[in-house]
């Protein structure tokens, strides 16, 4: 092989001036074609496109984005990608954004305490065009300072930010009535941290209301803010049994319900004969255990589609949107952790 010849070979990269010269037009005309700004005759456009192909010219995408003040990228913020709910949500959002002509930047904020703030700063600096956030770690006031496209998943962040969520009140009702009809008398109810203003609290409020109405003993265990990891759920279940909390029915998110059920089974109790479980979210993990979990199912694909649709519309239409809140329906899937 002639290595000397390869080393001596010069690689010539065509620039915008070369394209203009080949097409017989000015640099400004080529720039208008590349950026889609201003009028250029069809005949001239064709000459420029031919010149670009002949020279194998590759436009500088970064420069074009800076000119347009658009990157074609949407940031999706989630607290922990290992959580089945967020993993499925992100997968669906990426597909929807791709179909709409956008790329997705995944921002897993678990690793750093200031990660959410840094990703929002990228929005201010035009590195991303919009943000879909499912994170609950940053103060609402920080979001109120930003007047650019943001869509919130299950959290109230201010009057100018639309929220996509489900009918959590209905979800709480379905869970409560399922445990009641199964004859549960002592309920263990895991609730989200109340420091965060979010639609998801409605499921807990409704669940508690129905339990009080039926005079059913309920123990509420409040979880830490923004914690979704398996290790934390293991610690919570360990704490429940150390406190010797008595229960014959459990209402919790999928993975926490599974951790609790596993410990119940390790203690030689039967499910559903001794303890009934209703989980919330209804992700794929509810079908990977034995018995399979009865679950209130959130339409994750629908949440992703609405989130993507709203953020794309806001980016393309200058932040305008037709609905402040999008609320989708939930459904109950009865499986082996309840009898009826």
C-alpha positions in Angstrom: 0.0 0.0 0.0 1.3 3.5 -0.9 1.1 5.2 2.5 3.2 8.1 1.3 0.6 8.8 -1.4 -2.2 8.7 1.2 -0.3 11.1 3.6 0.4 13.5 0.7 -3.3 13.5 -0.4 -4.9 16.8 0.4 -8.5 16.8 1.6 -10.4 19.9 0.3 -13.5 20.8 2.2 -15.9 23.0 0.2 -17.2 26.2 1.9 -20.1 28.5 1.2 -17.9 30.7 -1.0 -17.0 27.7 -3.2 -20.7 26.9 -3.6 -21.5 30.6 -4.5 -18.7 30.6 -7.1 -19.7 27.3 -8.7 -23.4 28.5 -8.9 -22.5 31.9 -10.1 -24.3 33.8 -7.3 -23.4 35.8 -4.3 -22.7 34.3 -0.8 -25.8 36.0 0.6 -28.0 34.2 -1.9 -26.5 30.8 -0.9 -27.0 31.8 2.8 -30.7 32.6 2.2 -31.3 29.2 0.5 -29.6 27.4 3.4 -31.5 29.3 6.1 -34.8 29.4 4.3 -34.9 33.2 4.7 -35.8 35.7 2.0 -36.8 35.1 -1.6 -34.6 33.2 -4.1 -35.9 32.3 -7.6 -36.5 28.6 -8.2 -33.9 28.5 -11.0 -31.3 30.0 -8.8 -32.1 27.6 -6.0 -31.7 24.7 -8.4 -28.2 26.0 -9.4 -27.1 26.3 -5.8 -28.4 22.8 -5.0 -26.5 21.3 -7.9 -23.4 23.1 -6.9 -23.7 21.8 -3.3 -24.1 18.2 -4.6 -21.1 18.5 -7.0 -18.9 19.9 -4.3 -20.2 17.5 -1.6 -20.9 20.6 0.5 -22.2 19.9 4.0 -23.9 22.9 5.6 -22.7 24.0 9.1 -25.7 22.9 11.1 -24.5 24.7 14.2 -24.2 28.0 12.4 -27.6 27.6 10.8 -29.1 26.9 14.2 -27.5 30.0 15.7 -28.8 32.1 12.9 -32.3 30.7 13.3 -32.1 30.7 17.1 -33.3 27.1 16.9 -31.5 23.9 17.5 -34.2 21.3 16.6 -33.6 19.7 20.0 -36.1 19.2 22.8 -34.7 18.4 26.3 -36.6 15.8 28.3 -35.9 16.0 32.0 -36.6 12.9 34.2 -35.4 12.1 37.8 -34.3 8.6 37.1 -34.3 6.7 33.8 -34.2 3.4 35.6 -37.7 3.9 36.8 -40.1 2.0 34.5 -42.6 4.8 34.2 -40.0 7.4 33.1 -38.1 4.8 30.9 -41.4 4.1 28.9 -42.3 7.8 28.8 -38.9 8.8 27.4 -39.1 6.1 24.7 -42.5 7.2 23.6 -41.6 10.9 23.6 -38.5 10.3 21.5 -40.5 8.6 18.9 -43.1 11.4 18.8 -40.5 14.1 18.6 -38.7 12.3 15.8 -41.9 12.1 13.8 -42.3 15.9 14.3 -38.8 16.6 13.1 -37.1 17.1 16.4 -34.3 15.3 18.2 -34.4 14.5 21.9 -31.8 15.3 24.5 -32.3 13.0 27.6 -31.5 14.7 30.9 -31.3 12.3 33.8 -31.2 14.7 36.8 -30.5 12.1 39.5 -26.7 12.4 39.2 -26.3 16.1 40.3 -28.4 18.3 42.6 -28.1 21.3 40.2 -28.7 19.3 37.0 -32.3 20.6 36.5 -31.1 24.2 36.7 -28.3 23.6 34.2 -30.6 22.0 31.7 -33.0 24.9 31.9 -30.1 27.3 31.3 -29.5 25.5 28.0 -33.0 26.5 27.0 -32.1 30.2 27.8 -29.0 29.9 25.7 -30.8 28.4 22.6 -29.0 25.0 22.9 -32.4 23.4 23.1 -35.7 24.7 21.7 -37.9 23.5 24.5 -38.1 21.4 27.7 -40.5 18.6 28.8 -39.9 18.2 32.5 -41.0 15.4 34.8 -38.6 16.5 37.5 -39.7 17.8 40.9 -36.4 19.0 42.4 -36.2 22.7 41.4 -38.3 25.4 43.0 -41.2 26.6 41.0 -39.9 30.2 41.2 -37.0 29.2 38.9 -39.5 28.2 36.2 -41.5 31.4 36.5 -38.4 33.3 35.4 -38.3 31.5 32.1 -40.6 32.6 29.3 -39.7 29.9 26.7 -41.4 26.6 25.7 -41.8 24.3 28.6 -44.3 21.5 29.2 -44.7 20.0 32.7 -45.5 16.3 33.3 -47.6 16.0 36.4 -46.5 19.2 38.1 -47.8 22.8 38.4 -45.0 25.2 37.5 -46.8 28.5 36.8 -49.6 30.0 34.8 -47.5 30.1 31.6 -46.6 26.4 31.6 -49.1 23.8 30.4 -49.4 20.5 32.4 -50.0 17.0 31.0 -51.4 14.6 33.6 -54.1 11.9 34.2 -57.3 11.9 36.1 -55.6 11.0 39.4 -58.8 11.4 41.4 -60.3 8.6 39.4 -57.2 6.6 39.9 -57.4 7.0 43.7 -61.1 6.0 43.6 -60.4 2.9 41.6 -57.7 1.8 44.0 -59.7 2.4 47.1 -62.8 0.7 45.9 -60.8 -2.3 44.7 -59.3 -2.8 48.2 -62.6 -2.3 49.9 -64.5 -4.8 47.8 -61.7 -7.2 48.6 -62.5 -6.9 52.3 -59.3 -5.0 53.4 -59.6 -3.5 56.9 -56.1 -2.2 57.5 -54.5 -0.3 54.6 -50.9 0.7 54.1 -50.9 3.8 51.8 -47.6 5.1 50.4 -48.0 8.8 49.5 -45.8 11.2 47.5 -44.1 14.1 49.3 -46.6 16.9 49.9 -44.0 19.7 49.5 -44.5 19.5 45.7 -47.7 21.0 44.2 -48.8 18.3 41.7 -51.9 16.8 40.2 -50.8 13.4 41.5 -51.8 14.3 45.0 -55.4 14.0 44.0 -55.2 10.2 43.9 -54.0 10.2 47.6 -56.7 12.7 48.7 -59.5 10.7 47.0 -58.1 7.4 48.3 -58.1 8.8 51.9 -61.5 10.3 51.6 -63.1 7.0 50.5 -61.3 5.1 53.3 -62.5 7.6 55.9 -66.0 7.3 54.5 -65.9 3.6 55.0 -64.2 3.8 58.5 -61.2 1.8 57.3 -58.0 2.1 59.2 -55.3 3.6 57.0 -51.6 4.1 57.7 -50.1 6.8 55.4 -46.3 6.5 54.8 -45.0 9.7 53.2 -42.1 9.2 50.8 -39.1 11.4 50.4 -39.1 14.2 47.8 -38.0 13.1 44.3 -36.8 9.6 45.3 -37.7 6.8 42.8 -34.8 4.4 43.0 -35.0 0.7 44.0 -32.6 1.1 47.0 -34.8 3.7 48.5 -37.9 1.5 48.1 -36.1 -1.3 49.8 -35.2 1.0 52.7 -38.9 2.1 53.0 -40.2 -1.5 53.1 -37.6 -2.4 55.7 -38.7 0.6 57.8 -42.4 -0.5 57.5 -41.7 -3.9 59.0 -39.3 -2.5 61.7 -42.2 -0.3 62.8 -44.4 -3.4 62.8 -47.2 -1.7 60.8 -50.1 -4.1 60.5 -51.8 -4.2 57.1 -53.9 -6.4 54.8 -54.0 -4.1 51.9 -51.4 -1.9 50.1 -51.6 1.0 47.7 -48.3 2.1 46.1 -46.5 2.8 42.9 -45.5 -0.2 40.9 -41.9 -0.8 42.1 -42.6 0.0 45.7 -45.6 -2.3 45.7 -43.4 -5.1 44.3 -40.8 -4.5 47.0 -43.4 -4.7 49.7 -45.1 -7.8 48.2 -41.7 -9.6 48.0 -41.1 -8.9 51.7 -44.6 -10.1 52.5 -44.0 -13.3 50.7 -40.6 -13.8 52.4 -42.5 -13.6 55.7 -44.7 -16.6 54.6 -47.8 -14.6 54.1 -50.0 -15.3 51.0 -51.0 -12.9 48.3 -53.8 -12.2 47.8 -55.3 -14.3 50.6 -53.5 -12.5 53.5 -52.5 -9.2 51.8 -54.0 -7.5 48.7 -52.0 -5.1 46.5 -53.1 -2.4 44.1 -50.3 -0.6 42.4 -50.2 2.7 40.5 -48.8 3.4 37.0 -49.3 -0.1 35.5 -45.9 -0.3 33.8 -44.5 -3.6 32.3 -43.0 -4.6 35.7 -46.5 -5.3 37.1 -46.7 -8.4 34.7 -43.1 -9.6 35.5 -43.9 -10.8 39.1 -45.9 -13.6 40.5 -48.7 -13.0 41.3 -49.1 -10.2 38.7 -50.1 -6.9 40.2 -53.6 -5.4 40.0 -52.8 -1.9 38.9 -54.3 1.5 38.1 -52.8 2.1 34.6 -51.6 5.4 33.4 -51.7 5.9 29.6 -47.9 6.5 29.3 -48.0 6.6 25.5 -50.8 9.1 25.6 -48.9 11.3 28.1 -45.9 11.2 25.9 -47.8 12.0 22.7 -49.6 15.0 24.3 -46.3 16.3 25.9 -44.6 16.1 22.5 -47.5 17.6 20.6 -47.7 20.6 23.0 -44.0 21.3 23.1 -43.7 21.1 19.3 -46.6 23.5 18.9 -45.2 26.0 21.4 -41.7 25.9 19.7 -43.2 26.4 16.2 -45.9 28.9 17.2 -43.9 31.1 19.6 -45.0 29.5 22.9 -48.7 29.7 22.2 -50.9 26.7 23.2 -54.6 26.0 23.1 -55.0 24.3 26.5 -53.4 24.9 29.9 -54.0 21.4 31.2 -54.3 18.1 29.4 -56.0 15.4 31.5 -56.1 11.8 30.3 -58.1 8.8 31.7 -56.8 5.9 33.7 -58.0 2.3 33.8 -57.9 -0.6 36.3 -56.3 -3.9 35.4 -57.4 -6.7 37.7 -54.7 -9.3 38.2 -53.5 -11.8 40.9 -52.9 -9.5 43.8 -56.6 -9.0 44.4 -59.4 -11.6 44.4 -62.4 -9.7 43.0 
